[in-house]
Amino acid sequence: MAVTALVSSMAVDHIAAFGVPLDLLPYGWDPPPQITIPVLLMIGATIVLMWHSFRVMDSKLSRYASTPRTQAQLPPEVKAVYDEARARATREPVDAPKIAQELGPQVPDRYRGNLVRLIYFSAGCAQGMDPRDAVHYAERTVSGLTGQPPPSSSE
């Protein structure tokens, strides 16, 4: 019992040492003995680290949002084919190979792989796939059509 009173009075002293006058504490309030200087320092350090990490993330996001887009826009004729392909693949997901065959020759070679990926991704999503699974489905299909391995996820 004497140890509890001693520890309890030490906790009150620690709180007073951090600038909380004992007069402002509620009448009869005896802080738990777990509130000590190391605990308070650990809580403070955690708050500071979390605040800093949020500031860093906010800085990165604002920097990303403020930069101009460096990716070139699609030519209007290619964008029209992409829009048609997306709409048709969403409407008729089982006809994805047929859609890719019909619309593939309408775009230049450098856009064709992405067109096929778009078609199979849209078809996969329309069939109820998770978007990540639809991406894998599209990549497997494109690599199967071209005989090339899919690009790694680190690119």
N, CA, C and O of each residue as an XYZ file, in Angstrom:
620
protein
N       0.820     -1.191      0.000
C       0.000      0.000      0.000
C       0.864      1.256      0.000
O       0.540      2.239     -0.667
N       1.953      1.220      0.742
C       2.845      2.367      0.814
C       3.536      2.587     -0.531
O       3.812      3.725     -0.911
N       3.816      1.497     -1.250
C       4.467      1.601     -2.557
C       3.528      2.287     -3.546
O       3.969      3.117     -4.341
N       2.235      1.947     -3.505
C       1.263      2.557     -4.397
C       1.161      4.053     -4.133
O       1.085      4.842     -5.076
N       1.160      4.447     -2.886
C       1.077      5.869     -2.547
C       2.326      6.599     -3.008
O       2.253      7.728     -3.492
N       3.477      5.947     -2.857
C       4.719      6.569     -3.283
C       4.742      6.736     -4.800
O       5.093      7.803     -5.303
N       4.364      5.671     -5.536
C       4.346      5.731     -6.997
C       3.327      6.762     -7.456
O       3.593      7.523     -8.386
N       2.167      6.796     -6.817
C       1.133      7.755     -7.178
C       1.609      9.179     -6.956
O       1.348     10.050     -7.785
N       2.296      9.431     -5.861
C       2.777     10.797     -5.623
C       3.885     11.147     -6.607
O       4.031     12.310     -6.983
N       4.680     10.140     -7.035
C       5.709     10.398     -8.040
C       5.066     10.790     -9.367
O       5.565     11.673    -10.064
N       3.955     10.131     -9.717
C       3.271     10.460    -10.965
C       2.757     11.883    -10.923
O       2.851     12.606    -11.915
N       2.215     12.294     -9.792
C       1.728     13.656     -9.667
C       2.889     14.627     -9.780
O       2.753     15.683    -10.399
N       4.024     14.287     -9.193
C       5.195     15.146     -9.302
C       5.662     15.254    -10.750
O       6.069     16.327    -11.194
N       5.605     14.143    -11.489
C       6.010     14.178    -12.892
C       5.085     15.087    -13.685
O       5.535     15.848    -14.541
N       3.805     15.005    -13.401
C       2.854     15.860    -14.113
C       3.123     17.317    -13.770
O       3.086     18.177    -14.650
N       3.390     17.598    -12.524
C       3.684     18.966    -12.119
C       4.967     19.447    -12.775
O       5.092     20.628    -13.096
N       5.923     18.545    -12.979
C       7.180     18.920    -13.612
C       6.966     19.321    -15.067
O       7.765     20.078    -15.617
N       5.916     18.835    -15.695
C       5.640     19.174    -17.090
C       4.756     20.399    -17.230
O       4.264     20.676    -18.324
N       4.545     21.130    -16.163
C       3.859     22.389    -16.269
C       2.384     22.361    -15.909
O       1.697     23.369    -16.076
N       1.876     21.234    -15.420
C       0.481     21.186    -14.998
C       0.474     21.439    -13.492
O       0.850     20.561    -12.716
N       0.057     22.611    -13.081
C       0.030     22.878    -11.633
C      -0.933     21.925    -10.935
O      -2.018     21.628    -11.434
N      -0.509     21.463     -9.782
C      -1.349     20.517     -9.054
C      -2.676     21.142     -8.648
O      -3.647     20.422     -8.416
N      -2.737     22.470     -8.556
C      -3.980     23.140     -8.179
C      -5.044     22.995     -9.263
O      -6.236     23.037     -8.960
N      -4.634     22.825    -10.527
C      -5.600     22.741    -11.617
C      -6.178     21.345    -11.805
O      -7.155     21.171    -12.533
N      -5.583     20.353    -11.155
C      -6.109     19.001    -11.274
C      -7.431     18.911    -10.527
O      -7.614     19.571     -9.504
N      -8.360     18.091    -11.035
C      -9.640     17.943    -10.334
C      -9.426     17.463     -8.899
O      -8.484     16.729     -8.597
N     -10.334     17.904     -8.029
C     -10.225     17.555     -6.614
C     -10.245     16.036     -6.447
O     -11.140     15.356     -6.948
N      -9.266     15.530     -5.752
C      -9.212     14.112     -5.459
C      -8.674     13.269     -6.598
O      -8.624     12.043     -6.497
N      -8.271     13.916     -7.679
C      -7.784     13.120     -8.811
C      -6.370     12.657     -8.539
O      -5.480     13.450     -8.232
N      -6.192     11.402     -8.655
C      -4.877     10.817     -8.444
C      -4.498     10.135     -9.756
O      -5.077      9.101    -10.090
N      -3.547     10.679    -10.504
C      -3.224     10.090    -11.807
C      -2.685      8.682    -11.652
O      -2.074      8.355    -10.635
N      -2.904      7.858    -12.642
C      -2.392      6.491    -12.564
C      -0.863      6.494    -12.534
O      -0.231      7.402    -13.073
N      -0.282      5.495    -11.915
C       1.175      5.488    -11.786
C       1.893      5.267    -13.126
O       3.112      5.427    -13.190
N       1.180      4.907    -14.183
C       1.829      4.662    -15.465
C       2.262      5.953    -16.147
O       3.082      5.906    -17.065
N       1.739      7.109    -15.730
C       2.105      8.370    -16.359
C       3.439      8.812    -15.761
O       3.496      9.363    -14.661
N       4.505      8.556    -16.511
C       5.841      8.926    -16.066
C       6.512      9.700    -17.184
O       5.971      9.817    -18.284
N       7.674     10.219    -16.900
C       8.395     11.008    -17.900
C       8.695     10.182    -19.155
O       8.456     10.671    -20.259
N       9.210      8.946    -19.033
C       9.472      8.182    -20.267
C       8.218      7.937    -21.100
O       8.269      7.973    -22.329
N       7.095      7.687    -20.432
C       5.847      7.462    -21.167
C       5.425      8.735    -21.890
O       5.047      8.686    -23.060
N       5.487      9.861    -21.211
C       5.121     11.125    -21.835
C       6.061     11.476    -22.986
O       5.616     11.982    -24.016
N       7.355     11.211    -22.818
C       8.310     11.457    -23.901
C       8.037     10.559    -25.101
O       8.140     10.998    -26.247
N       7.690      9.305    -24.838
C       7.382      8.375    -25.924
C       6.130      8.822    -26.687
O       6.095      8.766    -27.916
N       5.125      9.257    -25.970
C       3.906      9.743    -26.616
C       4.207     10.997    -27.429
O       3.745     11.131    -28.562
N       4.975     11.908    -26.858
C       5.334     13.133    -27.575
C       6.152     12.839    -28.820
O       5.909     13.431    -29.872
N       7.117     11.936    -28.719
C       7.938     11.586    -29.884
C       7.080     10.947    -30.981
O       7.279     11.220    -32.164
N       6.143     10.110    -30.593
C       5.254      9.485    -31.582
C       4.432     10.537    -32.300
O       4.278     10.478    -33.520
N       3.911     11.486    -31.570
C       3.109     12.551    -32.184
C       3.964     13.374    -33.143
O       3.521     13.697    -34.245
N       5.173     13.711    -32.738
C       6.061     14.496    -33.604
C       6.409     13.718    -34.872
O       6.374     14.279    -35.968
N       6.742     12.445    -34.738
C       7.080     11.632    -35.913
C       5.893     11.487    -36.867
O       6.056     11.571    -38.085
N       4.703     11.270    -36.312
C       3.516     11.155    -37.171
C       3.258     12.475    -37.886
O       2.950     12.478    -39.077
N       3.376     13.584    -37.186
C       3.154     14.893    -37.797
C       4.154     15.111    -38.921
O       3.791     15.587    -39.996
N       5.412     14.764    -38.674
C       6.441     14.946    -39.698
C       6.154     14.073    -40.920
O       6.283     14.542    -42.051
N       5.766     12.813    -40.713
C       5.501     11.939    -41.861
C       4.290     12.431    -42.655
O       4.279     12.322    -43.881
N       3.279     12.965    -41.985
C       2.140     13.515    -42.706
C       2.524     14.759    -43.492
O       2.028     14.974    -44.598
N       3.402     15.578    -42.929
C       3.868     16.775    -43.635
C       4.663     16.388    -44.878
O       4.513     17.014    -45.927
N       5.505     15.365    -44.769
C       6.289     14.907    -45.913
C       5.360     14.389    -46.999
O       5.540     14.707    -48.174
N       4.362     13.589    -46.611
C       3.424     13.042    -47.595
C       2.623     14.164    -48.244
O       2.407     14.154    -49.456
N       2.183     15.128    -47.445
C       1.435     16.258    -47.988
C       2.303     17.046    -48.964
O       1.823     17.501    -50.002
N       3.568     17.203    -48.629
C       4.484     17.926    -49.505
C       4.648     17.195    -50.837
O       4.634     17.820    -51.898
N       4.803     15.876    -50.778
C       4.964     15.095    -52.009
C       3.706     15.167    -52.862
O       3.787     15.321    -54.080
N       2.550     15.057    -52.228
C       1.299     15.098    -52.987
C       1.078     16.468    -53.619
O       0.652     16.559    -54.770
N       1.361     17.523    -52.880
C       1.145     18.857    -53.444
C       2.142     19.129    -54.567
O       1.814     19.788    -55.553
N       3.354     18.618    -54.411
C       4.348     18.776    -55.467
C       3.901     18.032    -56.735
O       4.041     18.545    -57.845
N       3.366     16.823    -56.557
C       2.897     16.039    -57.694
C       1.712     16.731    -58.374
O       1.630     16.781    -59.602
N       0.804     17.259    -57.565
C      -0.385     17.891    -58.130
C      -0.060     19.191    -58.849
O      -0.765     19.583    -59.779
N       1.005     19.861    -58.423
C       1.310     21.156    -59.020
C       2.157     21.051    -60.288
O       2.292     22.032    -61.020
N       2.728     19.879    -60.557
C       3.568     19.750    -61.749
C       2.699     19.609    -62.990
O       1.627     19.005    -62.939
N       3.159     20.163    -64.095
C       2.388     20.006    -65.329
C       2.476     18.572    -65.834
O       3.449     17.867    -65.566
N       1.469     18.155    -66.554
C       1.460     16.804    -67.097
C       2.527     16.691    -68.169
O       2.576     17.493    -69.101
N       3.372     15.698    -68.029
C       4.438     15.505    -69.005
C       4.046     14.479    -70.053
O       4.656     14.405    -71.120
N       3.032     13.692    -69.747
C       2.609     12.664    -70.695
C       1.869     13.333    -71.853
O       0.992     14.171    -71.648
N       2.238     12.948    -73.056
C       1.589     13.517    -74.237
C       0.152     13.004    -74.328
O      -0.140     11.856    -73.992
N      -0.719     13.866    -74.783
C      -2.110     13.484    -74.969
C      -2.232     12.616    -76.208
O      -1.442     12.737    -77.144
N      -3.224     11.744    -76.206
C      -3.463     10.892    -77.379
C      -3.965     11.736    -78.539
O      -4.691     12.709    -78.338
N      -3.579     11.365    -79.749
C      -4.171     12.038    -80.905
C      -5.680     11.807    -80.914
O      -6.137     10.764    -80.447
N      -6.457     12.743    -81.428
C      -7.922     12.625    -81.380
C      -8.456     11.352    -82.039
O      -9.402     10.748    -81.533
N      -7.851     10.933    -83.178
C      -8.360      9.728    -83.839
C      -8.086      8.474    -83.000
O      -8.892      7.544    -83.004
N      -6.961      8.442    -82.283
C      -6.647      7.295    -81.417
C      -7.560      7.314    -80.199
O      -8.055      6.269    -79.777
N      -7.788      8.500    -79.632
C      -8.674      8.617    -78.468
C     -10.084      8.153    -78.813
O     -10.740      7.509    -77.995
N     -10.559      8.475    -80.020
C     -11.895      8.041    -80.441
C     -11.970      6.518    -80.510
O     -12.967      5.923    -80.101
N     -10.915      5.888    -81.025
C     -10.900      4.417    -81.098
C     -10.840      3.824    -79.692
O     -11.520      2.839    -79.405
N     -10.034      4.416    -78.820
C      -9.956      3.936    -77.430
C     -11.324      4.037    -76.748
O     -11.748      3.103    -76.067
N     -12.011      5.165    -76.929
C     -13.329      5.341    -76.309
C     -14.326      4.308    -76.827
O     -15.098      3.733    -76.059
N     -14.297      4.082    -78.130
C     -15.190      3.073    -78.717
C     -14.854      1.684    -78.181
O     -15.750      0.905    -77.855
N     -13.567      1.381    -78.093
C     -13.144      0.064    -77.601
C     -13.587     -0.143    -76.158
O     -14.071     -1.218    -75.803
N     -13.424      0.874    -75.335
C     -13.833      0.761    -73.929
C     -15.336      0.528    -73.825
O     -15.790     -0.328    -73.065
N     -16.101      1.296    -74.593
C     -17.561      1.159    -74.537
C     -17.997     -0.223    -75.011
O     -18.831     -0.861    -74.367
N     -17.448     -0.689    -76.122
C     -17.838     -2.004    -76.650
C     -17.405     -3.138    -75.735
O     -18.162     -4.088    -75.535
N     -16.212     -3.060    -75.180
C     -15.731     -4.123    -74.295
C     -16.544     -4.163    -73.001
O     -16.743     -5.232    -72.425
N     -17.006     -3.015    -72.550
C     -17.842     -2.981    -71.347
C     -19.227     -3.543    -71.647
O     -19.817     -4.242    -70.823
N     -19.736     -3.230    -72.831
C     -21.066     -3.690    -73.231
C     -21.068     -5.179    -73.568
O     -21.994     -5.896    -73.189
N     -20.037     -5.654    -74.278
C     -19.967     -7.041    -74.747
C     -18.629     -7.658    -74.331
O     -17.761     -7.854    -75.182
N     -18.443     -7.966    -73.051
C     -17.125     -8.419    -72.589
C     -16.660     -9.743    -73.194
O     -15.455     -9.978    -73.294
N     -17.580    -10.605    -73.596
C     -17.153    -11.894    -74.179
C     -16.613    -11.728    -75.594
O     -15.955    -12.633    -76.107
N     -16.872    -10.605    -76.228
C     -16.397    -10.349    -77.593
C     -15.071     -9.589    -77.610
O     -14.740     -8.971    -78.622
N     -14.304     -9.619    -76.516
C     -13.053     -8.867    -76.451
C     -12.081     -9.235    -77.578
O     -11.496     -8.328    -78.171
N     -11.878    -10.522    -77.906
C     -10.945    -10.827    -79.007
C     -11.415    -10.248    -80.346
O     -10.611     -9.754    -81.136
N     -12.709    -10.316    -80.585
C     -13.263     -9.789    -81.830
C     -13.092     -8.262    -81.892
O     -12.747     -7.714    -82.939
N     -13.333     -7.593    -80.776
C     -13.192     -6.135    -80.715
C     -11.729     -5.747    -80.969
O     -11.447     -4.804    -81.709
N     -10.811     -6.484    -80.348
C      -9.385     -6.196    -80.542
C      -8.981     -6.401    -82.001
O      -8.187     -5.632    -82.542
N      -9.521     -7.425    -82.628
C      -9.198     -7.672    -84.040
C      -9.742     -6.576    -84.944
O      -9.073     -6.157    -85.889
N     -10.942     -6.117    -84.660
C     -11.565     -5.094    -85.508
C     -10.926     -3.720    -85.322
O     -10.682     -3.010    -86.298
N     -10.655     -3.345    -84.079
C     -10.192     -1.989    -83.810
C      -8.665     -1.856    -83.823
O      -8.156     -0.745    -83.970
N      -7.936     -2.942    -83.675
C      -6.480     -2.893    -83.663
C      -5.871     -2.234    -84.891
O      -4.984     -1.392    -84.743
N      -6.314     -2.585    -86.114
C      -5.717     -1.962    -87.302
C      -6.037     -0.470    -87.463
O      -5.422      0.203    -88.291
N      -6.976      0.045    -86.693
C      -7.357      1.452    -86.832
C      -6.418      2.413    -86.107
O      -6.520      3.627    -86.286
N      -5.498      1.879    -85.285
C      -4.554      2.742    -84.554
C      -3.129      2.399    -84.976
O      -2.877      1.266    -85.386
N      -2.197      3.334    -84.889
C      -0.799      3.044    -85.205
C      -0.240      1.948    -84.296
O      -0.766      1.705    -83.209
N       0.820      1.293    -84.745
C       1.401      0.153    -84.013
C       1.762      0.492    -82.567
O       1.574     -0.335    -81.675
N       2.272      1.684    -82.328
C       2.723      2.010    -80.976
C       1.571      2.124    -79.979
O       1.810      2.059    -78.773
N       0.333      2.290    -80.441
C      -0.835      2.374    -79.551
C      -1.593      1.046    -79.460
O      -2.489      0.898    -78.629
N      -1.240      0.099    -80.299
C      -2.026     -1.132    -80.397
C      -1.968     -1.968    -79.124
O      -2.995     -2.490    -78.691
N      -0.801     -2.107    -78.520
C      -0.694     -2.895    -77.283
C      -1.555     -2.325    -76.167
O      -2.224     -3.062    -75.445
N      -1.530     -1.007    -76.036
C      -2.356     -0.373    -74.995
C      -3.843     -0.487    -75.317
O      -4.671     -0.576    -74.410
N      -4.182     -0.483    -76.603
C      -5.579     -0.657    -76.990
C      -6.075     -2.039    -76.566
O      -7.166     -2.176    -76.014
N      -5.261     -3.057    -76.831
C      -5.652     -4.422    -76.457
C      -5.740     -4.546    -74.939
O      -6.656     -5.183    -74.419
N      -4.787     -3.935    -74.223
C      -4.859     -3.950    -72.750
C      -6.147     -3.280    -72.267
O      -6.817     -3.783    -71.365
N      -6.485     -2.149    -72.871
C      -7.703     -1.437    -72.497
C      -8.934     -2.301    -72.738
O      -9.836     -2.357    -71.902
N      -8.966     -2.962    -73.863
C     -10.130     -3.810    -74.193
C     -10.278     -4.928    -73.171
O     -11.364     -5.141    -72.631
N      -9.184     -5.646    -72.903
C      -9.273     -6.775    -71.971
C      -9.464     -6.319    -70.530
O     -10.126     -7.005    -69.751
N      -8.900     -5.181    -70.164
C      -9.146     -4.648    -68.827
C     -10.618     -4.284    -68.665
O     -11.238     -4.635    -67.661
N     -11.177     -3.584    -69.648
C     -12.592     -3.192    -69.575
C     -13.497     -4.420    -69.560
O     -14.486     -4.461    -68.829
N     -13.152     -5.425    -70.376
C     -13.949     -6.658    -70.413
C     -13.860     -7.382    -69.069
O     -14.863     -7.891    -68.571
N     -12.670     -7.428    -68.486
C     -12.516     -8.084    -67.185
C     -13.316     -7.396    -66.100
O     -13.970     -8.055    -65.292
N     -13.267     -6.076    -66.076
C     -14.044     -5.328    -65.074
C     -15.543     -5.517    -65.292
O     -16.307     -5.628    -64.333
N     -15.957     -5.554    -66.557
C     -17.383     -5.737    -66.856
C     -17.861     -7.129    -66.438
O     -19.041     -7.323    -66.150
N     -16.949     -8.085    -66.407
C     -17.318     -9.446    -65.988
C     -17.237     -9.615    -64.475
O     -17.479    -10.706    -63.958
N     -16.896     -8.538    -63.760
C     -16.900     -8.576    -62.302
C     -15.543     -8.834    -61.673
O     -15.468     -9.120    -60.478
N     -14.475     -8.741    -62.440
C     -13.140     -8.935    -61.871
C     -12.744     -7.732    -61.025
O     -13.179     -6.605    -61.264
N     -11.925     -8.001    -60.053
C     -11.280     -6.932    -59.304
C     -10.357     -6.203    -60.282
O      -9.754     -6.856    -61.134
N     -10.222     -4.878    -60.194
C      -9.364     -4.159    -61.149
C      -7.935     -4.697    -61.231
O      -7.345     -4.714    -62.311
N      -7.370     -5.136    -60.099
C      -6.013     -5.695    -60.148
C      -5.992     -6.988    -60.942
O      -5.070     -7.234    -61.720
N      -7.019     -7.821    -60.741
C      -7.095     -9.066    -61.510
C      -7.317     -8.765    -62.990
O      -6.787     -9.467    -63.852
N      -8.094     -7.730    -63.288
C      -8.339     -7.362    -64.683
C      -7.051     -6.883    -65.351
O      -6.842     -7.135    -66.538
N      -6.196     -6.203    -64.611
C      -4.899     -5.771    -65.157
C      -4.055     -6.993    -65.484
O      -3.457     -7.067    -66.557
N      -4.003     -7.951    -64.564
C      -3.223     -9.172    -64.816
C      -3.790     -9.944    -66.003
O      -3.037    -10.472    -66.822
N      -5.101    -10.008    -66.095
C      -5.768    -10.675    -67.219
C      -5.377    -10.003    -68.534
O      -5.053    -10.682    -69.508
N      -5.407     -8.695    -68.563
C      -5.045     -7.953    -69.781
C      -3.573     -8.162    -70.125
O      -3.234     -8.360    -71.292
N      -2.700     -8.120    -69.128
C      -1.268     -8.309    -69.384
C      -0.977     -9.712    -69.901
O      -0.183     -9.885    -70.826
N      -1.623    -10.718    -69.300
C      -1.421    -12.098    -69.778
C      -1.898    -12.247    -71.209
O      -1.258    -12.922    -72.016
N      -3.016    -11.622    -71.525
C      -3.563    -11.720    -72.875
C      -2.647    -11.045    -73.879
O      -2.362    -11.613    -74.934
N      -2.183     -9.846    -73.569
C      -1.309     -9.121    -74.494
C       0.005     -9.876    -74.669
O       0.496     -9.997    -75.791
N       0.586    -10.387    -73.578
C       1.849    -11.117    -73.712
C       1.639    -12.413    -74.484
O       2.545    -12.869    -75.181
N       0.452    -13.014    -74.369
C       0.155    -14.217    -75.142
C      -0.005    -13.913    -76.624
O       0.363    -14.732    -77.467
N      -0.548    -12.746    -76.951
C      -0.740    -12.369    -78.352
C       0.576    -11.978    -79.017
O       0.800    -12.278    -80.190
N       1.442    -11.308    -78.264
C       2.688    -10.814    -78.858
C       3.859    -11.748    -78.645
O       4.883    -11.614    -79.316
N       3.732    -12.699    -77.719
C       4.821    -13.610    -77.423
C       5.904    -12.977    -76.565
O       6.965    -13.570    -76.367
N       5.647    -11.779    -76.053
C       6.611    -11.087    -75.205
C       6.184    -11.193    -73.747
O       4.988    -11.238    -73.456
N       7.142    -11.232    -72.832
C       6.756    -11.261    -71.420
C       6.156     -9.931    -71.025
O       6.542     -8.896    -71.569
N       5.207     -9.933    -70.077
C       4.613     -8.672    -69.617
C       5.657     -7.826    -68.910
O       6.611     -8.374    -68.358
N       5.507     -6.514    -68.910
C       6.462     -5.643    -68.236
C       6.420     -5.896    -66.727
O       5.375     -6.241    -66.174
N       7.567     -5.720    -66.072
C       7.611     -5.938    -64.634
C       6.893     -4.789    -63.926
O       6.730     -3.700    -64.477
N       6.470     -5.062    -62.695
C       5.714     -4.045    -61.956
C       6.612     -2.929    -61.469
O       6.107     -1.892    -61.041
N       7.935     -3.100    -61.516
C       8.834     -2.045    -61.044
C       9.047     -0.957    -62.076
O       9.651      0.067    -61.757
N       8.577     -1.137    -63.296
C       8.759     -0.122    -64.340
C       7.761      0.979    -64.203
O       7.767      1.920    -64.997
